[in-house]
Every structure is written in structure tokens, then in C-alpha cells.
Amino acid sequence: PFTVATFTSLINKAGSFKESISLLEKMEAHDLKPNLVTFNSLVNKARTQKEAVSILDKMAEHHVKPDRVTFTSLINKAESFAAAREYLGKMEEQKITPDSVTFTSLINKAETFKDAFEFLGKMEEHKLSPDRFTFTSLINKADTFKDALELLEKMGELNIQPNEFTFTSLINKADTFKAALTFLDKMKEHNVKPNVVTFNSLINKADKFQEAVARISQNSSSEIP
């Protein structure tokens, strides 16, 4: 027999939002009531903010209250920073506490470094600890190389280990090829292996391709993929 858990599992495996909605309709045809987990899976399947909001409306019809996971997913689906902030406002209205994932999602939606950085302060207000994903997102939003370096320093103060994505973001923010190259040494210090994207970012910082390959080879014991 079909159960709510069976349909929720099928929704998670659905190849498209249209398929997942079809499964929701079949649930209802079997007189099965979708629960919070079902609806959160549906929001994740949404491709657009409009589709995600349609699930929020369905939740209201079924008298299922959204939670932090729901709103974090809605923030990820938001088509503008203003819309993302509105969802944070709704969370506060409903006394739903955001977590570090929620704030990292908001940082990713921020249009300016100033807006993104404000969320680091809000995390502190909520006594939440930022992680490498939070800082990597902040580095991506940094206006200047100096801002990015200060964030790396802050990570060190908090004993947060950067990963290859963090270093690749720092390379992208570097103001010179020479400065970008220094991160290969830092990656070795942290036992972080550069990936293809890291090397592509370094090459993009160089004036000439051949110079880039030569200098990267000199500065790295890692084999270029």
C-alpha cells in the first residue's frame, strides 16, 4: 500500500517539478495527507520562485506550517535579494529561528558586500557560528581583494579551515597574478588540493597563458589536472 513516506520518497527522486506535482495529486487521490517533509521536498523541486510559492499556498490549504527548512529553500529560490529578505521577515513574524544555512543562503542572494556582511553580524546576534561555506560566500561578495583577505584572516581567528572553493574564490579576488599564486602555497599549508577550477582561475589572472602554466608549475607540487 502507498504511504505518505512512499510518495515523499518518489517526489525526492522526481526528475522535474511537474513530475513532483503529479505525485502530490496522486497522494491526494489516495486520500493521503502530505506532511511538512513532503512539502519541503516539493519546494526543493521548484525551479522558480513562483513554483516554490505555489507550494507555500498548498501548505496553507493543508494547514501545514512552514519551518526553517521551508523558508531557507524559499530564500534559495528567491529571484531577488528583496524577495529573500521578505522570507527572513516572515520567519521572524512566525517566530522561526534562522540557522547558519539560512544566513549563508541570504549572503548568496545579497546584491552588495555591505548587505552580505550585515548577515555575519546577524549570525552573531543569534549566537550562530559561521562556517567555511558562509565565509566562502562572503569572499565571493567582497568588493576588494583587501576585504577578501580580511575574511580569510577572520576564518583563521575562528579556527575555520578553508577548502578548495574558498581558495579559488580568493584567487578570483586577487588584484595581481603574483598575489593569486600565493594561494597555492597557502593551499599546501592547509593540505588542500587545488582542482581544475582553481587552476583555471589562476590562468585567467595571468597576462599570458604560457607564463601562467610555467609559474603555476614552479609554485605548486600538485599535478595540474
ROGU-918764 format. One record per residue (C-alpha): x, y, z; residue number from 0; residue in one letter. Coordinates in nm, 3 decimals. Layout:
<pts>
+---------+---------+---------+------+------+
:      px :      py :      pz : resi : resn :
+---------+---------+---------+------+------+
:       X :       Y :       Z :  NUM :    A :
...
+---------+---------+---------+------+------+
</pts>
This chain:
<pts>
+---------+---------+---------+------+------+
:      px :      py :      pz : resi : resn :
+---------+---------+---------+------+------+
:   0.000 :   0.000 :   0.000 :    0 :    P :
:   0.108 :   0.356 :  -0.071 :    1 :    F :
:   0.203 :   0.573 :   0.226 :    2 :    T :
:   0.297 :   0.939 :   0.271 :    3 :    V :
:   0.659 :   0.829 :   0.313 :    4 :    A :
:   0.645 :   0.636 :  -0.017 :    5 :    T :
:   0.517 :   0.937 :  -0.210 :    6 :    F :
:   0.764 :   1.173 :  -0.040 :    7 :    T :
:   1.048 :   0.942 :  -0.142 :    8 :    S :
:   0.918 :   0.938 :  -0.501 :    9 :    L :
:   0.894 :   1.319 :  -0.501 :   10 :    I :
:   1.260 :   1.339 :  -0.396 :   11 :    N :
:   1.350 :   1.118 :  -0.692 :   12 :    K :
:   1.128 :   1.300 :  -0.942 :   13 :    A :
:   1.309 :   1.436 :  -1.245 :   14 :    G :
:   1.112 :   1.759 :  -1.264 :   15 :    S :
:   0.880 :   1.987 :  -1.069 :   16 :    F :
:   0.594 :   1.882 :  -1.297 :   17 :    K :
:   0.651 :   1.517 :  -1.203 :   18 :    E :
:   0.662 :   1.601 :  -0.834 :   19 :    S :
:   0.329 :   1.790 :  -0.858 :   20 :    I :
:   0.177 :   1.491 :  -1.036 :   21 :    S :
:   0.285 :   1.273 :  -0.742 :   22 :    L :
:   0.126 :   1.519 :  -0.498 :   23 :    L :
:  -0.201 :   1.490 :  -0.690 :   24 :    E :
:  -0.180 :   1.109 :  -0.673 :   25 :    K :
:  -0.126 :   1.131 :  -0.298 :   26 :    M :
:  -0.442 :   1.336 :  -0.264 :   27 :    E :
:  -0.628 :   1.089 :  -0.488 :   28 :    A :
:  -0.527 :   0.815 :  -0.243 :   29 :    H :
:  -0.666 :   1.025 :   0.047 :   30 :    D :
:  -0.314 :   1.068 :   0.185 :   31 :    L :
:  -0.229 :   1.397 :   0.352 :   32 :    K :
:   0.113 :   1.539 :   0.261 :   33 :    P :
:   0.317 :   1.644 :   0.563 :   34 :    N :
:   0.589 :   1.903 :   0.625 :   35 :    L :
:   0.863 :   1.676 :   0.488 :   36 :    V :
:   0.659 :   1.620 :   0.170 :   37 :    T :
:   0.611 :   1.993 :   0.116 :   38 :    F :
:   0.976 :   2.074 :   0.185 :   39 :    N :
:   1.071 :   1.818 :  -0.081 :   40 :    S :
:   0.831 :   1.987 :  -0.323 :   41 :    L :
:   0.979 :   2.333 :  -0.256 :   42 :    V :
:   1.325 :   2.190 :  -0.330 :   43 :    N :
:   1.199 :   2.060 :  -0.664 :   44 :    K :
:   1.071 :   2.405 :  -0.768 :   45 :    A :
:   1.270 :   2.569 :  -1.046 :   46 :    R :
:   1.140 :   2.921 :  -0.989 :   47 :    T :
:   1.021 :   3.140 :  -0.706 :   48 :    Q :
:   0.668 :   3.126 :  -0.849 :   49 :    K :
:   0.666 :   2.746 :  -0.832 :   50 :    E :
:   0.806 :   2.750 :  -0.478 :   51 :    A :
:   0.540 :   2.997 :  -0.364 :   52 :    V :
:   0.269 :   2.776 :  -0.516 :   53 :    S :
:   0.380 :   2.504 :  -0.272 :   54 :    I :
:   0.358 :   2.751 :   0.016 :   55 :    L :
:  -0.003 :   2.812 :  -0.088 :   56 :    D :
:  -0.065 :   2.434 :  -0.095 :   57 :    K :
:   0.075 :   2.409 :   0.258 :   58 :    M :
:  -0.177 :   2.666 :   0.376 :   59 :    A :
:  -0.459 :   2.466 :   0.212 :   60 :    E :
:  -0.347 :   2.157 :   0.405 :   61 :    H :
:  -0.293 :   2.355 :   0.729 :   62 :    H :
:   0.076 :   2.262 :   0.734 :   63 :    V :
:   0.300 :   2.531 :   0.881 :   64 :    K :
:   0.633 :   2.603 :   0.712 :   65 :    P :
:   0.952 :   2.563 :   0.914 :   66 :    D :
:   1.312 :   2.684 :   0.889 :   67 :    R :
:   1.388 :   2.433 :   0.611 :   68 :    V :
:   1.091 :   2.559 :   0.409 :   69 :    T :
:   1.193 :   2.923 :   0.437 :   70 :    F :
:   1.561 :   2.853 :   0.367 :   71 :    T :
:   1.456 :   2.674 :   0.048 :   72 :    S :
:   1.230 :   2.967 :  -0.043 :   73 :    L :
:   1.525 :   3.204 :   0.007 :   74 :    I :
:   1.730 :   2.988 :  -0.229 :   75 :    N :
:   1.452 :   3.005 :  -0.488 :   76 :    K :
:   1.402 :   3.383 :  -0.449 :   77 :    A :
:   1.452 :   3.576 :  -0.771 :   78 :    E :
:   1.578 :   3.889 :  -0.595 :   79 :    S :
:   1.752 :   3.993 :  -0.275 :   80 :    F :
:   1.441 :   4.189 :  -0.174 :   81 :    A :
:   1.231 :   3.873 :  -0.200 :   82 :    A :
:   1.485 :   3.676 :   0.002 :   83 :    A :
:   1.475 :   3.939 :   0.278 :   84 :    R :
:   1.097 :   3.920 :   0.282 :   85 :    E :
:   1.118 :   3.550 :   0.365 :   86 :    Y :
:   1.353 :   3.630 :   0.652 :   87 :    L :
:   1.092 :   3.881 :   0.771 :   88 :    G :
:   0.821 :   3.616 :   0.753 :   89 :    K :
:   1.037 :   3.379 :   0.956 :   90 :    M :
:   1.073 :   3.645 :   1.225 :   91 :    E :
:   0.696 :   3.713 :   1.219 :   92 :    E :
:   0.628 :   3.343 :   1.270 :   93 :    Q :
:   0.899 :   3.316 :   1.536 :   94 :    K :
:   1.100 :   3.067 :   1.329 :   95 :    I :
:   1.470 :   3.092 :   1.415 :   96 :    T :
:   1.707 :   3.102 :   1.118 :   97 :    P :
:   2.024 :   2.891 :   1.128 :   98 :    D :
:   2.367 :   2.931 :   0.968 :   99 :    S :
:   2.241 :   2.771 :   0.644 :  100 :    V :
:   1.961 :   3.029 :   0.625 :  101 :    T :
:   2.206 :   3.318 :   0.666 :  102 :    F :
:   2.452 :   3.171 :   0.416 :  103 :    T :
:   2.167 :   3.149 :   0.165 :  104 :    S :
:   2.085 :   3.516 :   0.231 :  105 :    L :
:   2.452 :   3.608 :   0.182 :  106 :    I :
:   2.443 :   3.434 :  -0.155 :  107 :    N :
:   2.139 :   3.640 :  -0.253 :  108 :    K :
:   2.285 :   3.974 :  -0.136 :  109 :    A :
:   2.345 :   4.230 :  -0.409 :  110 :    E :
:   2.631 :   4.409 :  -0.230 :  111 :    T :
:   2.914 :   4.315 :   0.004 :  112 :    F :
:   2.770 :   4.554 :   0.264 :  113 :    K :
:   2.437 :   4.369 :   0.261 :  114 :    D :
:   2.612 :   4.031 :   0.275 :  115 :    A :
:   2.838 :   4.135 :   0.562 :  116 :    F :
:   2.538 :   4.250 :   0.769 :  117 :    E :
:   2.426 :   3.888 :   0.790 :  118 :    F :
:   2.751 :   3.792 :   0.960 :  119 :    L :
:   2.652 :   4.035 :   1.236 :  120 :    G :
:   2.301 :   3.888 :   1.247 :  121 :    K :
:   2.451 :   3.541 :   1.289 :  122 :    M :
:   2.644 :   3.669 :   1.592 :  123 :    E :
:   2.320 :   3.817 :   1.732 :  124 :    E :
:   2.160 :   3.472 :   1.703 :  125 :    H :
:   2.471 :   3.312 :   1.858 :  126 :    K :
:   2.531 :   3.115 :   1.538 :  127 :    L :
:   2.877 :   3.014 :   1.421 :  128 :    S :
:   2.966 :   3.084 :   1.058 :  129 :    P :
:   3.138 :   2.800 :   0.870 :  130 :    D :
:   3.362 :   2.774 :   0.563 :  131 :    R :
:   3.057 :   2.795 :   0.336 :  132 :    F :
:   2.949 :   3.121 :   0.500 :  133 :    T :
:   3.296 :   3.273 :   0.456 :  134 :    F :
:   3.338 :   3.146 :   0.101 :  135 :    T :
:   3.006 :   3.311 :   0.012 :  136 :    S :
:   3.121 :   3.634 :   0.179 :  137 :    L :
:   3.452 :   3.625 :  -0.010 :  138 :    I :
:   3.258 :   3.589 :  -0.335 :  139 :    N :
:   3.068 :   3.907 :  -0.245 :  140 :    K :
:   3.379 :   4.105 :  -0.141 :  141 :    A :
:   3.429 :   4.437 :  -0.321 :  142 :    D :
:   3.807 :   4.434 :  -0.294 :  143 :    T :
:   4.096 :   4.192 :  -0.251 :  144 :    F :
:   4.162 :   4.356 :   0.087 :  145 :    K :
:   3.808 :   4.268 :   0.201 :  146 :    D :
:   3.862 :   3.908 :   0.089 :  147 :    A :
:   4.194 :   3.883 :   0.278 :  148 :    L :
:   4.034 :   4.020 :   0.594 :  149 :    E :
:   3.770 :   3.747 :   0.571 :  150 :    L :
:   4.043 :   3.483 :   0.537 :  151 :    L :
:   4.210 :   3.628 :   0.846 :  152 :    E :
:   3.876 :   3.614 :   1.032 :  153 :    K :
:   3.845 :   3.248 :   0.938 :  154 :    M :
:   4.184 :   3.185 :   1.096 :  155 :    G :
:   4.081 :   3.363 :   1.415 :  156 :    E :
:   3.775 :   3.138 :   1.437 :  157 :    L :
:   3.978 :   2.824 :   1.351 :  158 :    N :
:   3.770 :   2.763 :   1.038 :  159 :    I :
:   3.956 :   2.559 :   0.779 :  160 :    Q :
:   3.925 :   2.697 :   0.423 :  161 :    P :
:   3.869 :   2.448 :   0.140 :  162 :    N :
:   3.948 :   2.450 :  -0.233 :  163 :    E :
:   3.639 :   2.660 :  -0.304 :  164 :    F :
:   3.747 :   2.922 :  -0.051 :  165 :    T :
:   4.093 :   2.948 :  -0.205 :  166 :    F :
:   3.955 :   2.957 :  -0.558 :  167 :    T :
:   3.729 :   3.247 :  -0.455 :  168 :    S :
:   4.033 :   3.426 :  -0.307 :  169 :    L :
:   4.225 :   3.372 :  -0.632 :  170 :    I :
:   3.935 :   3.528 :  -0.823 :  171 :    N :
:   3.950 :   3.833 :  -0.594 :  172 :    K :
:   4.331 :   3.873 :  -0.617 :  173 :    A :
:   4.439 :   4.202 :  -0.777 :  174 :    D :
:   4.752 :   4.055 :  -0.942 :  175 :    T :
:   4.866 :   3.719 :  -1.076 :  176 :    F :
:   5.151 :   3.722 :  -0.824 :  177 :    K :
:   4.905 :   3.764 :  -0.537 :  178 :    A :
:   4.684 :   3.487 :  -0.677 :  179 :    A :
:   4.983 :   3.250 :  -0.692 :  180 :    L :
:   5.048 :   3.286 :  -0.318 :  181 :    T :
:   4.728 :   3.093 :  -0.252 :  182 :    F :
:   4.881 :   2.778 :  -0.400 :  183 :    L :
:   5.133 :   2.785 :  -0.114 :  184 :    D :
:   4.857 :   2.853 :   0.136 :  185 :    K :
:   4.662 :   2.558 :   0.000 :  186 :    M :
:   4.966 :   2.334 :   0.062 :  187 :    K :
:   4.994 :   2.471 :   0.417 :  188 :    E :
:   4.631 :   2.376 :   0.479 :  189 :    H :
:   4.663 :   2.038 :   0.299 :  190 :    N :
:   4.402 :   2.148 :   0.046 :  191 :    V :
:   4.437 :   2.015 :  -0.307 :  192 :    K :
:   4.362 :   2.259 :  -0.591 :  193 :    P :
:   4.112 :   2.145 :  -0.851 :  194 :    N :
:   4.057 :   2.225 :  -1.220 :  195 :    V :
:   3.856 :   2.538 :  -1.135 :  196 :    V :
:   4.142 :   2.662 :  -0.912 :  197 :    T :
:   4.392 :   2.633 :  -1.196 :  198 :    F :
:   4.154 :   2.789 :  -1.447 :  199 :    N :
:   4.110 :   3.085 :  -1.211 :  200 :    S :
:   4.487 :   3.124 :  -1.185 :  201 :    L :
:   4.528 :   3.110 :  -1.562 :  202 :    I :
:   4.261 :   3.379 :  -1.601 :  203 :    N :
:   4.465 :   3.606 :  -1.371 :  204 :    K :
:   4.779 :   3.579 :  -1.587 :  205 :    A :
:   4.864 :   3.807 :  -1.879 :  206 :    D :
:   4.985 :   3.515 :  -2.090 :  207 :    K :
:   4.880 :   3.151 :  -2.086 :  208 :    F :
:   5.234 :   3.009 :  -2.116 :  209 :    Q :
:   5.356 :   3.230 :  -1.833 :  210 :    E :
:   5.065 :   3.109 :  -1.620 :  211 :    A :
:   5.143 :   2.740 :  -1.676 :  212 :    V :
:   5.515 :   2.791 :  -1.610 :  213 :    A :
:   5.464 :   2.992 :  -1.291 :  214 :    R :
:   5.196 :   2.759 :  -1.159 :  215 :    I :
:   5.424 :   2.461 :  -1.216 :  216 :    S :
:   5.707 :   2.636 :  -1.028 :  217 :    Q :
:   5.485 :   2.726 :  -0.735 :  218 :    N :
:   5.294 :   2.403 :  -0.699 :  219 :    S :
:   5.394 :   2.046 :  -0.634 :  220 :    S :
:   5.044 :   1.943 :  -0.739 :  221 :    S :
:   4.999 :   1.798 :  -1.083 :  222 :    E :
:   4.784 :   2.023 :  -1.297 :  223 :    I :
:   4.472 :   1.827 :  -1.394 :  224 :    P :
+---------+---------+---------+------+------+
</pts>
